Amino acid sequence: MSKTSKRETILIAAAKLFRDRGYQATSMRDLAEAVDLKASSLYNHIGSKEEILKEICMLNAEKFSEGMTLIYNLDDAPLQKIERLIKLHIEIASTDYTSVTSFNDEWRHLGEPALSDFKEKRRQYESQFLQIITAGVSDGTLQTVDPSICLHTILSSMQWVYHATTVWDVEHIFKVINSLLIKGISK
């Protein structure tokens, strides 16, 4: 197995362990056992447990940022952009739910400067999402709601989706969530 594919195996195993046990409760020894290596050999592929968490979080942050950039720059109406962002969240969660779990729940354990970088990416994403919601309220296609509360309601409703992808297909999840959220905020 090449060093690159071994690293990918380690990242996947780490994401699963972080999901099941939490970042703090997962040791390097646990990770080494999960990938059938000695703990000392693990360091040939990674520098630290935090390095793994950083890579998982930043890879997912980049997926969301790239998706937001594409959607934000479309000429679609705000409601259509929100639908696309809901679908983006579901698609990312369905393709790599273990990493998304770490991304959602374990990012707080990042050290500096990674923590600040992650928070900035998250702030930019939320800011653009908020601008889309505000535009929908302004143009009258969305109910007159507090855009910030609307944003956080949508985002918090997406955090459990990675669990749902093991039970339902992505299209079904999207139809149900989209129906609930879009009907709730549109005029």
C-alpha positions in Angstrom: 0.0 0.0 0.0 1.4 3.4 -0.9 2.0 6.1 1.6 -0.8 8.2 0.1 -3.4 5.4 0.2 -2.3 4.5 3.8 -2.7 8.1 4.8 -6.2 8.1 3.3 -7.0 4.8 5.2 -5.7 6.5 8.4 -7.9 9.6 7.8 -11.0 7.4 7.2 -10.3 5.4 10.3 -9.7 8.5 12.4 -12.9 10.1 11.2 -14.8 6.9 12.3 -13.1 6.8 15.7 -13.8 10.5 16.2 -17.4 9.9 15.3 -17.8 6.9 17.6 -15.6 7.9 20.5 -15.0 11.6 20.1 -11.7 13.3 19.3 -10.5 13.6 22.9 -11.3 9.9 23.8 -9.5 8.6 20.7 -5.8 7.8 21.2 -3.1 7.4 18.7 -2.9 3.8 19.9 -6.6 3.3 19.1 -5.9 4.7 15.6 -2.9 2.6 15.0 -4.9 -0.5 16.0 -7.7 0.5 13.6 -5.3 0.6 10.7 -3.3 -2.4 11.8 -0.1 -0.5 12.5 2.1 -0.1 15.5 1.7 3.3 17.1 5.3 4.2 16.3 4.8 3.3 12.6 1.7 5.5 12.5 4.0 8.6 12.8 5.6 7.7 9.4 2.3 8.7 7.8 1.0 11.5 10.1 2.5 14.0 12.5 -0.2 14.0 15.2 -3.8 13.4 16.0 -4.5 17.1 15.7 -3.0 17.1 12.2 -5.6 14.5 11.2 -8.5 16.5 12.7 -7.2 19.6 10.9 -7.1 17.8 7.6 -10.6 16.4 8.0 -12.1 19.7 9.1 -10.4 21.8 6.4 -11.2 19.3 3.6 -14.9 19.5 4.6 -14.7 23.3 5.0 -13.3 23.5 1.5 -16.1 21.4 0.1 -18.7 23.7 1.7 -16.8 26.8 0.6 -16.5 25.7 -3.0 -20.2 24.8 -3.1 -21.2 28.1 -1.6 -19.0 30.1 -4.1 -20.7 28.3 -7.0 -24.2 28.7 -5.6 -23.7 32.3 -4.4 -22.5 33.5 -7.8 -25.5 32.0 -9.7 -28.2 34.2 -11.1 -30.9 32.1 -9.3 -33.4 33.7 -7.0 -32.6 33.5 -3.2 -35.1 30.7 -2.6 -33.5 28.5 -5.4 -30.0 29.2 -3.9 -31.3 28.1 -0.5 -32.6 24.9 -2.0 -29.3 24.3 -3.7 -27.5 24.9 -0.4 -29.7 22.4 1.4 -28.9 19.8 -1.3 -25.2 20.6 -1.0 -25.3 19.8 2.7 -27.1 16.6 2.1 -24.8 15.5 -0.7 -21.7 16.2 1.3 -23.1 14.4 4.3 -24.0 11.4 2.1 -20.6 11.0 0.5 -18.5 11.1 3.7 -20.6 11.1 6.8 -17.7 10.1 9.1 -15.7 13.2 8.1 -18.8 15.4 8.3 -19.4 14.2 11.8 -15.9 15.3 12.8 -16.4 18.5 10.9 -19.6 19.3 12.8 -18.7 18.1 16.2 -15.0 18.0 16.8 -13.6 21.2 15.2 -13.5 22.9 18.6 -10.5 20.8 19.4 -8.4 22.4 16.7 -5.4 24.3 17.9 -4.2 27.7 16.6 -3.8 28.8 13.8 -6.1 26.0 12.4 -8.9 26.9 14.7 -8.9 30.6 13.6 -8.7 29.5 9.9 -11.6 27.1 10.3 -13.7 29.7 12.1 -13.0 32.2 9.3 -14.1 29.8 6.6 -17.2 29.0 8.6 -17.9 32.8 9.1 -17.5 33.5 5.4 -19.9 30.6 4.5 -22.5 31.8 7.0 -22.1 35.4 5.9 -22.8 34.5 2.3 -25.7 32.2 3.3 -27.1 35.1 5.4 -26.8 37.5 2.5 -28.9 35.1 0.4 -31.6 34.9 3.1 -31.6 38.7 3.5 -32.0 39.1 -0.2 -35.0 36.8 -0.1 -36.6 38.7 2.7 -35.9 42.0 0.9 -37.4 40.9 -2.4 -40.5 39.5 -0.7 -40.0 35.8 -1.6 -39.2 34.8 2.0 -41.3 35.6 5.0 -40.3 38.6 7.0 -38.1 36.7 9.5 -34.9 37.4 11.3 -32.4 36.3 8.7 -29.9 35.2 11.4 -32.5 32.9 13.1 -33.5 31.5 9.7 -29.9 30.8 8.9 -29.2 29.0 12.1 -32.4 27.0 11.9 -31.5 25.8 8.5 -27.9 24.9 9.4 -28.9 23.1 12.6 -31.5 21.1 10.8 -28.7 19.8 8.5 -26.5 18.6 11.3 -28.2 15.2 11.7 -28.4 14.5 8.0 -25.3 12.3 8.0 -27.2 9.8 10.2 -30.2 9.8 7.8 -28.1 8.8 4.8 -27.6 5.4 6.2 -31.4 4.9 6.3 -32.8 6.9 3.3 -31.5 7.8 -0.1 -30.3 11.3 -0.7 -33.2 12.3 -3.0 -35.8 11.3 -0.4 -34.0 13.2 2.4 -33.7 16.3 0.2 -37.4 16.2 -0.8 -38.6 16.0 2.8 -36.2 18.5 4.3 -36.5 20.9 1.4 -40.3 20.7 1.6 -40.3 21.4 5.4 -37.8 24.2 5.3 -38.7 26.0 2.0 -42.5 25.9 2.8 -41.7 27.3 6.2 -39.7 30.3 5.0 -41.3 31.1 1.6 -44.3 33.4 1.2 
